[in-house]
Amino acid sequence: MVSAEAARNVVGIVGNVISFGLFISPVYSPSPSLSLSLSPSMCPTFYRIIKRKTVEEFKPDPYLATVLNCLLWIFYGLPFIHPDSLLVVTINSVGLALELIYLTIFFIYAKNNGRKKVALALAFEVAFFAAIVLISLLVLHGTTFRSLVVGILCDIFNVIMYLSPLTIMRKVINNKSVEYMPFYLSLANFLNGSVWTAYALIKFDIYVLVSNSLGAFFGAIQLILYAVYYKSTPKHGEDGEQGRVSKPSEVQLSTANDPTARV
């Protein structure tokens, strides 16, 4: 009979794989020819940014939110904060590296205002994270108390990451277009939240459970929204109703893993 610990490790490994898919979804493209046939919302965000050499209506908010989110979860998973959380540390370390790469690409192709926003936000996040580390190590004593404080902060920012793609849902509904709501990110959000919810239930971890169960719920909402408005979204270079070249949409539902969570 499989022990709870073994089952938890298996689910955690699956969660790592899906989380990697979540982190990599903004840049992966099946093939150049296939990407050209996809609707705008199906074309991976950073493939599109690099190809067009502009960030268009995409914003960096989700990626910035995910950087801080990953930093906090890495810290949470360390032995002196919350023991037996190696799988939490590994995937968030990978995620942090990928998000920094995304922000570098965004910085290269953004206008001056966008670059300034990224630089200031990263500086604030580093200062905020450093303050959390110092307070946790110097003021809080024992893994139970440290897990409580850091875990609550992780939940807050994890929810922000999951919520970020919903920030302009009203505009998506009003414009009947999901052009700037990446499908793969929404799907990965849903799967990621579901698997980590199962992970948290096997060996009860309230901090992993709360944010990821909400993440699964928010991911489901994104998928429903996508299903409703996919057909009414204009295809590349066309106006769905009149066949004319479309202007850049003002609708912005960035993959702002935004997962909490973009010039």
C-alpha positions in Angstrom: 0.0 0.0 0.0 1.3 3.4 -1.0 2.1 5.6 2.0 0.7 9.1 2.3 4.3 10.5 2.1 5.0 8.6 -1.1 1.7 9.7 -2.6 2.4 13.3 -1.6 5.9 13.1 -3.3 4.4 11.8 -6.5 1.7 14.5 -6.6 4.3 17.1 -5.8 6.5 15.9 -8.7 3.4 16.1 -11.0 2.8 19.6 -9.6 6.4 20.6 -10.4 5.9 19.5 -14.0 2.6 21.3 -14.4 4.0 24.4 -12.6 6.9 24.4 -15.1 4.3 24.4 -17.9 2.6 27.3 -16.2 5.9 29.3 -16.1 6.9 28.4 -19.6 3.5 29.0 -21.2 4.0 32.7 -22.1 7.0 31.8 -24.3 6.4 28.4 -25.8 5.3 28.1 -29.4 4.6 24.7 -31.1 6.0 25.8 -34.5 6.3 29.1 -36.5 3.8 27.8 -39.1 1.3 26.8 -36.4 1.6 30.0 -34.5 0.7 32.0 -37.6 -2.6 30.1 -37.9 -3.6 30.6 -34.2 -5.8 33.3 -33.0 -3.9 36.1 -31.2 -4.9 34.8 -27.7 -3.5 31.3 -28.7 -0.1 32.7 -29.8 2.3 32.6 -26.8 3.0 36.0 -25.4 6.7 36.3 -25.7 6.9 34.6 -29.0 4.6 37.3 -30.2 6.5 40.1 -28.5 9.9 39.0 -30.0 8.4 38.5 -33.4 6.7 41.9 -33.5 9.5 43.7 -31.5 6.9 45.4 -29.3 5.0 44.6 -26.1 1.8 46.0 -27.7 -1.0 46.1 -25.0 0.7 43.5 -22.8 1.7 44.7 -19.3 4.5 43.4 -17.0 2.2 43.2 -13.8 1.7 39.4 -13.8 5.4 38.7 -14.2 6.3 41.2 -11.6 3.7 39.6 -9.2 5.1 36.1 -10.0 8.7 37.1 -9.2 7.7 38.2 -5.7 5.5 35.2 -5.3 8.3 32.8 -6.2 10.8 34.5 -3.9 8.3 34.1 -1.0 7.6 30.5 -1.7 11.3 29.7 -2.0 11.8 31.2 1.4 8.8 29.4 2.8 10.1 26.0 1.7 13.5 26.4 3.4 14.1 24.0 6.3 14.3 26.8 8.9 10.9 28.2 7.9 8.8 25.1 6.8 10.6 21.8 6.9 9.9 19.0 4.3 9.0 21.4 1.5 11.8 20.7 -1.0 9.5 20.3 -4.0 8.1 23.8 -3.2 11.6 25.2 -3.3 12.7 23.5 -6.6 9.8 24.6 -8.8 9.7 28.1 -7.5 13.4 28.5 -8.1 12.9 27.5 -11.7 9.9 29.8 -11.9 11.9 32.7 -10.6 14.6 32.3 -13.2 12.1 32.1 -16.0 10.1 35.2 -14.8 13.3 37.2 -14.7 14.1 36.2 -18.3 10.5 37.2 -19.3 11.0 40.6 -17.6 14.3 41.1 -19.4 12.6 40.5 -22.8 9.8 42.8 -21.8 12.3 45.4 -20.7 14.1 45.2 -24.1 10.9 45.7 -26.2 9.0 48.1 -23.9 8.9 51.9 -24.2 10.6 54.1 -21.6 7.6 54.2 -19.3 7.3 50.4 -19.4 11.0 50.0 -18.6 10.8 52.5 -15.7 7.9 50.6 -14.3 9.7 47.2 -14.4 12.9 48.7 -12.8 11.0 50.4 -10.0 8.8 47.4 -9.3 11.7 45.0 -9.1 13.6 47.4 -6.8 10.6 47.6 -4.5 10.1 43.8 -4.5 13.8 43.2 -3.6 13.5 45.6 -0.7 10.3 44.1 0.5 11.6 40.6 0.3 14.8 41.5 2.2 12.7 43.1 4.9 10.6 39.8 5.2 13.8 37.7 5.5 15.3 39.9 8.1 12.2 40.1 10.2 11.7 36.3 10.0 15.2 35.5 11.0 15.8 38.1 13.6 12.3 38.6 15.2 10.4 35.4 14.6 11.6 32.3 16.4 10.7 28.7 15.6 9.5 27.1 12.4 5.8 27.2 13.5 5.7 30.9 14.0 7.8 31.6 10.9 5.6 29.3 8.8 2.5 31.1 10.0 3.8 34.6 9.0 5.6 33.7 5.8 2.8 31.3 4.8 0.2 34.0 5.1 2.3 36.3 2.9 2.7 33.5 0.3 -1.0 33.0 0.2 -1.7 36.7 -0.3 0.7 37.0 -3.2 -0.2 33.6 -4.7 -3.8 34.8 -4.9 -2.7 38.0 -6.5 -0.8 36.0 -9.1 -3.8 33.8 -9.9 -6.1 36.8 -10.0 -4.0 39.0 -12.3 -5.4 37.6 -15.6 -8.9 38.6 -14.4 -8.2 42.3 -13.7 -9.8 43.5 -16.9 -12.4 40.7 -17.3 -15.1 43.4 -17.7 -13.3 44.8 -20.8 -13.0 41.3 -22.3 -16.7 40.7 -21.9 -17.6 44.2 -23.3 -15.3 43.7 -26.3 -16.2 40.1 -26.8 -12.5 39.3 -27.4 -10.0 37.2 -25.5 -7.1 38.3 -27.7 -4.9 39.3 -24.7 -5.9 36.4 -22.4 -3.5 33.6 -23.3 -5.3 30.2 -23.4 -2.3 28.1 -22.4 -1.7 30.3 -19.3 -5.3 29.9 -18.2 -5.2 26.2 -18.7 -1.9 25.9 -16.8 -3.3 28.0 -14.0 -6.3 25.7 -13.6 -4.2 22.5 -13.6 -1.5 23.9 -11.4 -4.0 25.0 -8.7 -5.8 21.6 -8.8 -2.7 19.5 -8.4 -1.2 21.6 -5.6 -4.5 21.5 -3.9 -4.3 17.7 -3.9 -0.7 17.9 -2.6 -1.8 20.1 0.3 -4.6 17.8 1.2 -2.5 14.6 1.4 -0.3 16.0 4.2 -2.4 18.9 5.3 -0.7 22.3 4.6 -3.2 25.1 5.0 -1.0 27.7 3.3 -0.5 25.7 0.1 -4.2 24.7 0.2 -5.8 28.1 0.5 -4.2 29.9 -2.4 -4.1 26.9 -4.8 -7.7 26.0 -4.3 -8.6 29.5 -5.1 -6.2 29.3 -8.1 -8.0 26.3 -9.4 -11.3 28.2 -9.1 -10.0 31.3 -10.9 -8.4 29.2 -13.6 -11.8 27.5 -14.2 -13.4 31.0 -14.6 -10.7 32.0 -17.2 -11.3 28.8 -19.2 -15.1 29.4 -19.2 -14.6 33.0 -20.3 -12.3 31.9 -23.0 -14.8 29.3 -24.3 -17.6 31.9 -24.4 -15.6 34.6 -26.3 -13.1 32.6 -28.4 -15.3 32.6 -31.5 -16.0 36.3 -31.4 -12.2 37.2 -31.1 -10.8 38.6 -34.4 -8.2 36.4 -36.1 -4.7 37.7 -37.0 -4.9 40.8 -39.1 -8.6 40.6 -39.6 -11.7 42.1 -38.2 -14.0 39.2 -37.4 -17.1 41.0 -38.9 -15.8 43.2 -41.7 -12.6 41.5 -42.8 -10.5 44.7 -42.4 -7.1 45.0 -40.8 -7.7 45.5 -37.1 -6.1 48.1 -35.0 -4.3 47.1 -31.8 -6.9 46.2 -29.2 -7.2 48.2 -26.1 -8.2 45.1 -24.3 -5.5 43.8 -22.1 -5.8 40.6 -20.3 -2.2 39.7 -20.1 -0.8 36.5 -19.1 -0.4 38.0 -16.3 0.1 34.4 -14.8 -2.0 37.9 -13.9 0.0 33.9 -11.1 -0.8 36.0 -9.7 -1.1 39.3 -11.7 1.3 44.0 -16.6 3.0 50.3 -20.5 
